[in-house]
Amino acid sequence: MLNKLPDSIVHHILFFLHIKDHSRLSCVSRRCRDLCISTPYVVLSNMNYTLTEISRRLRFNNFVDRFMSRRNWHGTKLHTFILRWGFELLHTDEAYRVDTWLSHAVNSGVQRIQLELSGTERFPLPQFILSCKSMNFLSVKTNSILKLPSTSSAGRGINTTLQILVLDYIQIEDDFFGEWLSQFESLKKLNLTRISRIKSMSIHNSSIDVLAIKDCDDLVDISIFAEKLRKLHILWHPHNLSSSVGSLKILAPNLEDFRWGGHVVDYYCIEDFSSKLSLITALRLSDQLYESSTKYYLHKILCSMQRAKFLTLRDEFVEVLFKYGCLPYSFDNLEYLTIVRMSSFEDKIPAVSSLLRETINLKWLLLLNDMKVPSKKLSFKLEYWESQNLMFINQLKGIVMEVSNRGSDVELMKYLLKNTKELERAIIVYTVTTNLITELRKYKKPTTELVRYPKSSKFVRQLRNIHSDI
């Protein structure tokens, strides 16, 4: 059957097989051997070999040596090299072997390298990997200290064509980590997850387009200076705070997508963001945040939101803003507002209404639920919303709202259906009765289309995915 398939299809099949299956297949025939050697996707893993299986592990290592050497000798091109390797103290030569296999991969013109390593205290990242002219993707995941190669001289940056760098669950002991990252002149996407042992990081990079910093909670100070940065995702709960809060400094004049979740920190937006900015914020107060300075920090965060055209907030953060007297706040540029409800809507209505009062140019309003049990209380009726004098009511074009059976969110929907003059579409995400839908129809104008979606619909799942990253 293999003889009838194109090589590309066979190589795709081989990608899903363990390397030991490659060794068995290569013994079947010359064509099978050539197919195994010529595959552009190589996955090496010793995770199936325990410490007690010393002889099997040695035989496996020797086979990998021959396999990679033969590929190198034949000049076979390599697209993707994935190494999942657990080091053991009894096999002190394995670090040398791994370096040799990586060297063969580089000599084969590899484009993507993915390393998942365990069992070693320290892993020195070889300089020749970064110097590989063909490689554009590197991912390193290890529970050990990652020893970084030195940068080039004369401040000209690291001589690499790398475009995507992913570092996950690594320890960094070098103080110049941020400066090291700043040297990648061709880097487009940088993903840092669970980086530990460093307290501050300053990234100056004029090429990065996408940056994600998630769960790097040993960090206290983060500075980002990136002229071309369009997408920035930060999930950060700094826990090594002493007498002061952490700080976040950003200079990214072309930023269009900013998602920030975690704790409120001292925040510096050095230059105004683009008016096209889409901002998703899910912040809460840290135990170390002094109440006397909280309003000052929140006000600086609000200033960075002021020019946003698309804004997503969790109701918890809206409540914090309201509690510290930061609302109402003018959002003259805001056209699309999403509020994700994490708890009872009844408790947050004064804060939410205070936020809505100054969104004078709002065109779309979305209220989504991310709580297990929706509220069924009715504390704020239609008359309450009538008294709020919401400024956007004249030009609102669309509504998306998850409604409970008889809660105050239904009263808000009635108010919007009744009073908006330009409303084109009202979307109801429901687990509600037909009688309630019939009741809501009484309030809508003839020009308004009332659409219903169940919570399990594809539309609702896609909508949640857009706003669930933080």
VENGICOR-V856840 format. One record per backbone hydrogen bond with DSSP energy under -0.5 kcal/mol. NH is the residue of the N-H (numbers start at 1). CO is the residue of the C=O. E is the energy in kcal/mol with one decimal. If there is no record, write none. Layout:
nh=NH co=CO e=E
nh=NH co=CO e=E
This chain:
nh=4 co=1 e=-1.2
nh=5 co=1 e=-0.5
nh=5 co=2 e=-1.1
nh=9 co=6 e=-0.6
nh=10 co=6 e=-1.9
nh=11 co=7 e=-2.8
nh=12 co=8 e=-1.6
nh=13 co=9 e=-1.9
nh=14 co=10 e=-2.7
nh=15 co=11 e=-1.4
nh=16 co=13 e=-1.5
nh=17 co=14 e=-1.7
nh=21 co=18 e=-1.1
nh=22 co=18 e=-1.2
nh=23 co=19 e=-1.8
nh=24 co=20 e=-1.6
nh=25 co=21 e=-2.5
nh=26 co=22 e=-2.6
nh=27 co=24 e=-1.1
nh=28 co=25 e=-1.7
nh=29 co=25 e=-0.6
nh=33 co=29 e=-2.1
nh=34 co=30 e=-2.7
nh=35 co=31 e=-2.5
nh=36 co=32 e=-2.1
nh=37 co=33 e=-2.2
nh=38 co=34 e=-2.2
nh=39 co=35 e=-0.7
nh=42 co=40 e=-0.5
nh=42 co=80 e=-2.6
nh=44 co=82 e=-3.0
nh=46 co=84 e=-1.5
nh=49 co=46 e=-1.8
nh=50 co=48 e=-0.6
nh=53 co=50 e=-1.1
nh=54 co=52 e=-1.3
nh=57 co=53 e=-2.3
nh=58 co=54 e=-2.4
nh=59 co=55 e=-2.3
nh=60 co=56 e=-2.4
nh=61 co=57 e=-2.6
nh=62 co=58 e=-2.4
nh=63 co=59 e=-2.2
nh=64 co=60 e=-2.4
nh=65 co=61 e=-2.3
nh=66 co=62 e=-2.1
nh=67 co=63 e=-2.9
nh=68 co=64 e=-2.8
nh=69 co=65 e=-2.3
nh=70 co=66 e=-2.7
nh=71 co=67 e=-2.0
nh=72 co=68 e=-2.2
nh=73 co=69 e=-2.6
nh=74 co=70 e=-2.2
nh=75 co=71 e=-0.6
nh=75 co=72 e=-0.7
nh=76 co=71 e=-2.2
nh=78 co=108 e=-2.3
nh=79 co=40 e=-2.1
nh=80 co=40 e=-2.2
nh=81 co=112 e=-2.7
nh=82 co=42 e=-2.9
nh=83 co=114 e=-2.9
nh=84 co=44 e=-3.3
nh=84 co=82 e=-0.5
nh=85 co=83 e=-0.6
nh=85 co=116 e=-2.2
nh=87 co=85 e=-0.6
nh=87 co=118 e=-3.1
nh=91 co=88 e=-1.6
nh=92 co=90 e=-0.6
nh=94 co=91 e=-1.4
nh=97 co=93 e=-2.1
nh=98 co=94 e=-2.9
nh=99 co=95 e=-2.1
nh=100 co=96 e=-2.0
nh=101 co=97 e=-2.6
nh=102 co=98 e=-2.5
nh=103 co=99 e=-2.1
nh=104 co=100 e=-2.3
nh=105 co=101 e=-2.3
nh=106 co=102 e=-2.4
nh=107 co=103 e=-2.4
nh=108 co=104 e=-1.1
nh=109 co=106 e=-1.6
nh=110 co=105 e=-1.5
nh=111 co=79 e=-1.5
nh=112 co=79 e=-2.2
nh=113 co=137 e=-2.2
nh=114 co=81 e=-2.6
nh=115 co=139 e=-3.4
nh=116 co=83 e=-3.0
nh=117 co=141 e=-2.5
nh=118 co=85 e=-1.9
nh=123 co=145 e=-3.1
nh=124 co=122 e=-0.5
nh=125 co=123 e=-0.6
nh=125 co=147 e=-2.7
nh=126 co=124 e=-0.6
nh=129 co=126 e=-1.0
nh=130 co=126 e=-0.9
nh=131 co=127 e=-1.6
nh=132 co=129 e=-1.3
nh=136 co=111 e=-2.6
nh=137 co=111 e=-1.6
nh=138 co=164 e=-2.2
nh=139 co=113 e=-2.3
nh=140 co=166 e=-2.7
nh=141 co=115 e=-2.6
nh=142 co=168 e=-1.3
nh=143 co=117 e=-0.8
nh=145 co=121 e=-2.2
nh=146 co=171 e=-2.7
nh=147 co=123 e=-2.2
nh=147 co=145 e=-0.7
nh=148 co=146 e=-0.6
nh=155 co=152 e=-0.5
nh=156 co=153 e=-1.4
nh=158 co=183 e=-2.0
nh=160 co=158 e=-2.0
nh=161 co=132 e=-0.7
nh=163 co=136 e=-1.6
nh=164 co=136 e=-2.1
nh=165 co=189 e=-2.4
nh=166 co=138 e=-2.7
nh=167 co=191 e=-2.7
nh=168 co=140 e=-2.6
nh=169 co=193 e=-2.2
nh=171 co=144 e=-2.0
nh=172 co=196 e=-2.5
nh=177 co=174 e=-1.1
nh=180 co=176 e=-2.8
nh=181 co=177 e=-2.3
nh=182 co=178 e=-1.6
nh=183 co=179 e=-0.5
nh=183 co=180 e=-1.2
nh=184 co=181 e=-1.3
nh=185 co=158 e=-0.5
nh=185 co=183 e=-1.1
nh=187 co=184 e=-0.7
nh=188 co=163 e=-2.7
nh=189 co=163 e=-2.7
nh=190 co=210 e=-2.5
nh=191 co=165 e=-2.6
nh=192 co=212 e=-3.2
nh=193 co=167 e=-2.6
nh=193 co=191 e=-0.5
nh=194 co=214 e=-2.3
nh=196 co=170 e=-2.0
nh=201 co=221 e=-1.9
nh=203 co=223 e=-2.9
nh=204 co=202 e=-0.6
nh=205 co=203 e=-0.6
nh=205 co=225 e=-2.2
nh=209 co=188 e=-3.0
nh=210 co=188 e=-2.4
nh=211 co=231 e=-2.5
nh=212 co=190 e=-2.5
nh=213 co=233 e=-2.9
nh=214 co=192 e=-2.8
nh=215 co=235 e=-2.6
nh=216 co=235 e=-0.5
nh=217 co=215 e=-1.1
nh=218 co=195 e=-0.6
nh=219 co=216 e=-1.3
nh=220 co=199 e=-4.0
nh=221 co=199 e=-2.1
nh=222 co=247 e=-2.4
nh=223 co=201 e=-2.5
nh=224 co=249 e=-2.6
nh=225 co=203 e=-3.0
nh=226 co=251 e=-2.2
nh=229 co=226 e=-0.8
nh=230 co=209 e=-2.5
nh=231 co=209 e=-2.1
nh=232 co=257 e=-3.1
nh=233 co=211 e=-2.5
nh=234 co=259 e=-3.4
nh=235 co=213 e=-2.6
nh=236 co=261 e=-2.5
nh=239 co=217 e=-2.0
nh=240 co=217 e=-0.6
nh=247 co=220 e=-1.8
nh=248 co=266 e=-2.7
nh=249 co=222 e=-2.6
nh=250 co=268 e=-2.6
nh=251 co=224 e=-2.7
nh=255 co=252 e=-1.8
nh=256 co=230 e=-2.6
nh=257 co=230 e=-2.7
nh=258 co=278 e=-2.8
nh=259 co=232 e=-2.7
nh=260 co=258 e=-0.5
nh=260 co=280 e=-3.0
nh=261 co=234 e=-2.9
nh=262 co=282 e=-2.1
nh=263 co=236 e=-2.1
nh=264 co=284 e=-1.9
nh=266 co=246 e=-2.5
nh=268 co=248 e=-2.9
nh=270 co=250 e=-2.1
nh=270 co=268 e=-0.9
nh=271 co=250 e=-0.6
nh=274 co=255 e=-0.6
nh=277 co=274 e=-1.7
nh=278 co=256 e=-3.1
nh=279 co=277 e=-0.5
nh=279 co=310 e=-3.0
nh=280 co=258 e=-2.6
nh=281 co=279 e=-0.5
nh=281 co=312 e=-3.2
nh=282 co=260 e=-2.6
nh=284 co=262 e=-2.1
nh=289 co=286 e=-1.4
nh=290 co=288 e=-0.5
nh=293 co=290 e=-1.0
nh=294 co=290 e=-0.8
nh=295 co=291 e=-0.6
nh=297 co=293 e=-2.0
nh=298 co=294 e=-2.6
nh=299 co=295 e=-2.4
nh=300 co=296 e=-1.6
nh=301 co=297 e=-1.8
nh=302 co=298 e=-2.5
nh=303 co=299 e=-2.1
nh=304 co=300 e=-1.2
nh=305 co=301 e=-0.9
nh=305 co=302 e=-0.6
nh=306 co=302 e=-0.9
nh=306 co=303 e=-0.6
nh=308 co=305 e=-2.0
nh=309 co=277 e=-1.7
nh=310 co=277 e=-1.8
nh=311 co=336 e=-2.7
nh=312 co=279 e=-3.4
nh=313 co=338 e=-2.6
nh=314 co=281 e=-1.4
nh=315 co=340 e=-2.6
nh=317 co=314 e=-0.9
nh=318 co=314 e=-1.8
nh=319 co=315 e=-2.2
nh=320 co=316 e=-1.7
nh=321 co=317 e=-2.5
nh=322 co=318 e=-2.2
nh=323 co=319 e=-2.7
nh=324 co=320 e=-1.9
nh=325 co=322 e=-1.5
nh=326 co=321 e=-2.8
nh=327 co=321 e=-0.6
nh=331 co=358 e=-1.6
nh=333 co=306 e=-0.8
nh=334 co=331 e=-0.7
nh=335 co=309 e=-2.3
nh=336 co=309 e=-2.2
nh=337 co=364 e=-2.4
nh=338 co=311 e=-2.8
nh=339 co=366 e=-2.8
nh=340 co=313 e=-2.5
nh=340 co=338 e=-0.5
nh=341 co=339 e=-0.6
nh=341 co=368 e=-3.5
nh=342 co=340 e=-0.6
nh=348 co=344 e=-0.6
nh=348 co=345 e=-0.8
nh=349 co=345 e=-0.8
nh=349 co=346 e=-0.7
nh=352 co=348 e=-2.8
nh=353 co=349 e=-3.0
nh=354 co=350 e=-1.6
nh=355 co=351 e=-1.8
nh=356 co=352 e=-2.5
nh=357 co=353 e=-1.4
nh=358 co=355 e=-1.0
nh=359 co=356 e=-1.4
nh=360 co=358 e=-1.5
nh=361 co=331 e=-0.5
nh=362 co=359 e=-1.2
nh=363 co=335 e=-2.6
nh=364 co=335 e=-2.5
nh=365 co=398 e=-1.8
nh=366 co=337 e=-2.8
nh=367 co=400 e=-2.8
nh=368 co=339 e=-2.2
nh=368 co=366 e=-0.5
nh=370 co=341 e=-3.2
nh=374 co=372 e=-0.6
nh=381 co=379 e=-0.5
nh=384 co=381 e=-1.1
nh=385 co=381 e=-1.2
nh=386 co=382 e=-2.1
nh=387 co=383 e=-1.3
nh=388 co=385 e=-1.3
nh=389 co=386 e=-0.6
nh=391 co=357 e=-0.7
nh=393 co=390 e=-1.1
nh=394 co=391 e=-0.7
nh=395 co=392 e=-1.3
nh=396 co=392 e=-1.1
nh=397 co=363 e=-2.7
nh=398 co=363 e=-2.2
nh=399 co=425 e=-1.8
nh=400 co=365 e=-2.4
nh=401 co=427 e=-2.4
nh=402 co=367 e=-2.2
nh=403 co=401 e=-0.7
nh=403 co=429 e=-1.9
nh=408 co=377 e=-0.7
nh=410 co=407 e=-0.9
nh=411 co=407 e=-0.9
nh=412 co=408 e=-1.9
nh=413 co=409 e=-2.1
nh=414 co=410 e=-2.2
nh=415 co=411 e=-2.1
nh=416 co=412 e=-2.4
nh=417 co=413 e=-2.7
nh=418 co=414 e=-2.2
nh=419 co=415 e=-2.2
nh=420 co=416 e=-2.1
nh=421 co=393 e=-1.2
nh=424 co=397 e=-2.5
nh=425 co=397 e=-1.8
nh=426 co=449 e=-2.9
nh=427 co=399 e=-3.4
nh=428 co=426 e=-0.5
nh=428 co=451 e=-3.1
nh=429 co=401 e=-2.6
nh=429 co=427 e=-0.6
nh=430 co=428 e=-0.6
nh=430 co=453 e=-2.0
nh=431 co=403 e=-0.5
nh=436 co=433 e=-0.6
nh=437 co=433 e=-1.3
nh=438 co=434 e=-2.3
nh=439 co=435 e=-1.8
nh=440 co=436 e=-2.4
nh=441 co=437 e=-1.9
nh=442 co=438 e=-0.7
nh=442 co=439 e=-0.9
nh=443 co=440 e=-1.7
nh=444 co=440 e=-0.7
nh=448 co=445 e=-1.7
nh=449 co=424 e=-2.5
nh=450 co=448 e=-0.6
nh=451 co=426 e=-2.9
nh=451 co=449 e=-0.6
nh=453 co=428 e=-2.7
nh=455 co=430 e=-1.0
nh=457 co=454 e=-1.9
nh=461 co=457 e=-2.0
nh=462 co=458 e=-2.4
nh=463 co=459 e=-2.0
nh=464 co=460 e=-2.4
nh=465 co=461 e=-2.1
nh=466 co=462 e=-1.6
nh=467 co=463 e=-1.0
nh=468 co=465 e=-0.8
